[in-house]
Amino acid sequence: MCSKQGGTQTKTFLTSSPIGIYRSNEPLDYKGFNPANGMVDALRGFWKDNSRCLLISAFPDEYELDDRMRDDYEHIVRDTGLSISYMDICDLRNGKEKADELTTYDFVILGGGHLPTQNTFFKSIGLAERFLGFNGIVMGISAGTMNCARIVYAQPEMPGEATDPDFERFIPGLGLTEYNILPHYNAVKNDIIDGMRLIEDVAFGDSFGHTFYAITDGSYLLQTEDFAEIRGEAYMIRDGGIEQICTNDSVFRL
């Protein structure tokens, strides 16, 4: 585990989606973050009153989208019943400035999007080094979760990436965890990319010598300085095979 670096005591929530179900338009029966598998209760246990919050975008140059997401996540935090002072956005307008101020925040969200684009942005602002002094809560969402790993598995997702010999599938990440999470397993398990099955033909082949944890929306990995565990439905992919390791309302200790 890597959540205690340089004296930090980061609480890390690595989610697939903390709100709703990927590619689903079904109405939600809750407001705010998804309470499934005890995530909201766990957040409350670590939450600081009047938390200073920061959303770091995976779309660093899409400013209108980033501003809307900032507004949305401020409402989501408030609707969850968590005390918030403010929610800032970090993108290309202020990336280095916000990275330098990282330790002044209590809750940092790493948004979802295109993993390599986000990874490049993180590197450009020196984010991994800034996390060495961070003592708050980090929530990863999809690509943001994947980029938390020390060595990130950049699973191909865009057309052409799976067949591109120059596409790097293992790249340096933020170093907040040693675990590689594959998000949205419920939605993407039957996906085809560049004529190949995303899981059986791509992830299985890349799993020799590596371990990937595929989680469904509503599941997450919680890591503190003392433990790391997956809560909710999850599957382990390694050495070309897959097995279910956890079900909803259960815990798998790593």
N, C-alpha and C positions, 0 to 999 in steps of 0.2 A: 504493500500500500504506500501511497505517496501523499496523503493528506496532511502529514505533519512534516513540513519542510522548513528548515531554517527557523524553527520555533513556532510555526504557524499551527493553528488548530482549526482548520477549515472543515466545515460540514458540507459535504458534497452530495447533491441529489442529481443523479444521472438519469434523466427521464427519456422516454420515447416521445410522448406528448403529455404535458401536464394538464392539458385542457382538451376535451373532446377526443374524437377518434379520427385518425388520418384517413382521408378520402371518404368520410361519412358525413351525411347531412342530417343524421338523426338528431332530434332535439335533446338537449342535456337535461338531466333531472337534478342538477346542482348549479350553484353559482360560484365563480372563482375557480381555484385550482381543483382538480379531480381528487376527491377524498378517498378513492379506492386504495386498498392495501395500506391504509393508515398514513398516507403521505401528508395530508393536512395536519393531522395530529402531530406527526414528527416535526413538521415545519414550526408549528406553534411551540413545541418544546425547546427549540433553539432560537426562536425569534426574539429580537430586541425591539422594545417599544420605540416608535417613531423612527423606524429603520430608514436609512439613506440607501436608495436602491439605484442600480445601474443596469440598463439593458445594452449589451454589446451585440451589434447587428452582424448577421451573416451576409447582408446586402450593403456593404459599406458606402456605395455611391448612389443608393436609391433613397434620397432624403425624404421625399413625401411618404414613401412606404415606412421608413424608419420612424418618422414622427407619428404616424398612425399606430404603429406597433407600440411605441412608447406610451401613448394614450391608452391603448387597449390593456397593456400589462399593468399600468397604474390602477385601472378599474378592476382588473382581475385580482390584484393583491388586496385592494380594499373590499371587494366582494367576498373574498375568502375570510374576511374578518381580522386581517393582520394589520397592525398599526404601521403606518408609513408616513414619513416626513415628505419625501419627494421621490420621483422616478426620473432619472436622467437617461439620455441616449448617447451611445458612443458609436461613431461612424467616421468617415473620412474627414468630416468637418472639424473634429476635435479629438481624433484617436489618440495621439501621443499625449495630449493634455489629460484626457481621462485615464489613460493607462498610468500616468505618473500619479494621479490622485486615487488610484485603486484602493489603497488601504484606508481611505476616508469613508468607504462605503461598507454597509452591513450586509447587503444582499445583492449579488451579481447574477444576472441571467445571461447565459450564452445562447443566443437565438439559433433557430434552425434555418437551414438553407443549403446552398451548395458547399460541401465540405472543403474542397481545395481552395475555393475563393475565400472562405472564412479563415482557413489556415494561413493563407498568404497575408491576410489583413492582420491576424494576430501576430505574425512574425514581424510585420512592418512597424508595429507599435511596441514591440518588446514585451508582449503581455505575459509570457511565461515567467520572465524574470520578476515582473511586478507582483505576481501571485506569491512569491516567496515570503512576502511580509503580510499577507492577507489573513485575517482571523475571523471572517464572517461566514456567510452561507453562499454557496455557489449552486445554481440550478442550471444544468445543461439540458438543452432541448434538441433532440435529433442530431443534426450535424454538430451542434455545440457540445452535446454529450460525447460524441465520437472524438472530437478534438481535445477533450480533456486528458486523453491517454498520453503516456510518455512517448510511446510509439503508436501512432494512429494508423488504423487500418482504413485506408481510403477506398471503400468499396465502390466500384464503378456504378454510376447512376445516370449519367447523361449519354445519349447516343454517341457511339464512337469510342468511349472511354474503355470499354471492356476489350476492344480489339487493338487499341493504341499501344504499341510496344514501349512508347516513351511515357505512358501514364504511370506515375509512381503510386503504388498501392500501400506502401509503408513509409510514413513520413513523420518527422518529429512533431510532437504536440505540446500541450501545456504542462504535462507532467503532474497533473493532479491525481492521477490514478495509474495503475499498471493494467487495468482491465479494459478490454475492447468490447464496446457495446454496439450491437446492430439493432437499430430502432425499427419500430412499425412492423414487426414480424407478421402480425395479423393481416396487414394490408399488402405487404410486398412479397410474401413467401411464394407466390406463383408468378411473379414478374418475369418478363423476358427482356433482356437487354442485348442488343447486337446479335440476336438469334440464339442467345444462350439463356438458360435458366439462372436467375440471379443467385439462388441459393445452391442448388445442386451442381451447377456447372461453374459458377464463379467462386462463391464463398467456400464451398467444399474444397476446391482445388487450392485456394489460398490458405486453408486452415492447417496444412501440414507444417508442424512445428509451431503452430499458434493456436490460441483458444479464443473464440468469439462467443459472446453471450447475446443471443437474440431475445429481445424483450418485446412484449406487446404494449399497446397504448394502455396506460393505467398502471403499468408496472414500472419499477425503477430500481436503481442501485443506490443505496445509502452508504456513504463512507464517512467515517470520522477518524480521529487519531487513534481510536481504540478498536474499530471493527469495520468490516465491509460486508454487506449482505444485499442480496436481491430480494425484493418484496413483490410478489405477484408472478404471473405466468411468464416463464422464461425457459430458454433452450440453450444447451451448450453445443457448439460446433467446434470440432477439432479432429485433426487427422482424417479428414474426408467423411466424417459422420456427424450425426446429430442425435441428441437425446434430451427429453424434457427433464428439467431439474427442479422446477418449482411450479406451483399452481396458484391461482388467486387466493388471497387470504392466507398464504403460507410464506415462509421465509427460508432462503437458502444462504447459509453462511459461507463466505468465501475464505 
